[in-house]
Amino acid sequence: MKKFNGADQIQDLQFFGEFGGVNPSISDSSTYTFLSAKTMSDTFEGNTDGCYLYSRHSSPSNLYLAEALAKMEGTESANVTASGMGAITSALLQLCKSGDHIVSSRTIYGGTYAFMKNFLPGYKIETSFVDITDLQKVESSITKNTKVLYCETVSNPLLEIADLEGLSKIAKKHHLKLVVDNTFSPLSVTPQLLGADVTLHSLTKFINGSSDTVGGVYCGTQEFINATKDVNSGACMLLGPTMDSLRAASVLKNLRTLPIRMRKHSENALFLAENWEKDGLKVKYPGLKSHPQHELFKTMMHEEFGFGGLVALDVKTVEKANELMEMMQNENLGYLAVSLGFYKTLFSASGTSTSSEIPEDEQKEMGLSPGLIRFSIGLDHDIERTYLKMKTCMEKVGVL
Ligand SMILES: *Cc1c(COP(=O)(O)O)cnc(C)c1O
C-alpha cells in the first residue's frame, strides 16, 4: 500500500453543493431552525449529531474545511478558527488550566511566544522555553505539572527542525500532549504520523496562500475537538474565535492547489539557497546539507513537497538587511512584508519584526542575528532570472 499522503487526501475529497454544484454550498446563516423543541434541547446537551445550532459552534461551510484539513493531516477531526492565534490559544487553553506547565521550543512564532511568556502566567500557567533540538534538555524541563510539549515542525525564523518522533516518545512517557505548529511545512510533514497529538496551522500562510485573510485550524482526535467546542467548557466555543462561513468556503477552494504550490515554493527556495551558499552567503535552509537537521528532516518528510518555502539569510547587520530589502522591493523582486506563503516573495528582518516580542539578549542566545532576513520564496516562474536580479542588488549594497 502507498504511504499516507496529504495531497491524495485532498484529491479524494468529494463535496457537492445543495443543487449538485461542484463546490459545496456556502451556509450563510448564524442560526438554524429546529423542527421540534425537543431536538433543540438535545442539541444543547450535545446529544444530536448532524444538527446545527449556532455558527459559533459549527457551520456547514466550516465543517467542510475542517474535514478537508483533518484528512490532509490524517487526524480524526479538526476545527477551523478566525486566525492561527485563535487556534493556538484555544488548543492550549483547553489542555492547560491554572497550575499547569508547558515545555515549549524557544524558537517559535513571536505571537505564540508572547502568549506563553506574558499572557498565560496571569492565569498561573507557566512555560519553560528550551532548545527543542536538545531532547535531554526537553525531558529534564518536564515537571509534575507539565501538560503540554509544544513546538513548530520547522521553527520560526531559524528553520530548526523538531525531531517529532523523539519528542513524541518523551511526551508519551510523561503523559503529555505533543502540540505541533505545522504552518511552515504543510504536506511535507504530517506530524500525526510521527506521534503528535494536536497539529495546528495558521491558514493565513501557505494553506490559503493568497494573503487575503487570516485563519487557523487545530487537528486532533474527535474527543479533543468536541471538548474544545463544548457549550459549557470548550475553549473555542467560549472564547469565540470562529471563522466566518464565507471565508471558510474561500480557503477550501485555495487548499486544492496547495500540493502544486508547495512543490514550486520548495523548488524555488532550494534553488536560491544552494546558489546563495555557493556565493559564500550565510544561509539557513533545511534542504542544504549544511543544515544541522538536514538528514533528520529527510526521514520525516514526504519528499515530493520538498524542504519548504522559507530561507533565512544572515547579512550580519540590520542596516544591510534593511538596505537590501528596500532595494529588492524597488526592483519588484518581492515585498518587504511579514507573513509567508504568497505567490510573491516576502521578506522581513525577523529580529525587528515578527520576533521582536523576544528580548534582544534571548534573540542573541538562540542565534537570531540582527541581520537575519527571513524569505518566504514565491512562485516565480523563472527563479534563475530572480536569482540574478537579487544578486545585482546584493552586489550594490555590498553583501556580496
Ligand atoms: C503566522 C503564524 C502564526 C499565527 O497565525 P495568525 O494567522 O497570524 O494568527 C502561528 N504560527 C506560525 C508558525 C505562524 O507563521
The ligand as an SDF file (V2000), in Angstrom:
LIG
                    3D

 15 15  0  0  0  0  0  0  0  0999 V2000
    1.5770   33.4040   11.3590 C   0  0  0  0  0  0  0  0  0  0  0  0
    1.8830   32.3110   12.2810 C   0  0  0  0  0  0  0  0  0  0  0  0
    1.0790   32.0650   13.3990 C   0  0  0  0  0  0  0  0  0  0  0  0
   -0.1010   32.9590   13.7590 C   0  0  0  0  0  0  0  0  0  0  0  0
   -1.1190   32.8860   12.8160 O   0  0  0  0  0  0  0  0  0  0  0  0
   -2.1630   34.0800   12.5330 P   0  0  0  0  0  0  0  0  0  0  0  0
   -2.9810   33.5300   11.4320 O   0  0  0  0  0  0  0  0  0  0  0  0
   -1.3600   35.2910   12.1530 O   0  0  0  0  0  0  0  0  0  0  0  0
   -2.9180   34.3040   13.7880 O   0  0  0  0  0  0  0  0  0  0  0  0
    1.3920   30.9950   14.1940 C   0  0  0  0  0  0  0  0  0  0  0  0
    2.4410   30.1920   13.9310 N   0  0  0  0  0  0  0  0  0  0  0  0
    3.2320   30.4040   12.8790 C   0  0  0  0  0  0  0  0  0  0  0  0
    4.3790   29.4840   12.6390 C   0  0  0  0  0  0  0  0  0  0  0  0
    2.9920   31.4570   12.0210 C   0  0  0  0  0  0  0  0  0  0  0  0
    3.8000   31.6650   10.9850 O   0  0  0  0  0  0  0  0  0  0  0  0
  1  2  1  0
  2  3  1  0
  2 14  2  0
  3  4  1  0
  3 10  2  0
  4  5  1  0
  5  6  1  0
  6  7  2  0
  6  8  1  0
  6  9  1  0
 10 11  1  0
 11 12  2  0
 12 13  1  0
 12 14  1  0
 14 15  1  0
M  END
$$$$
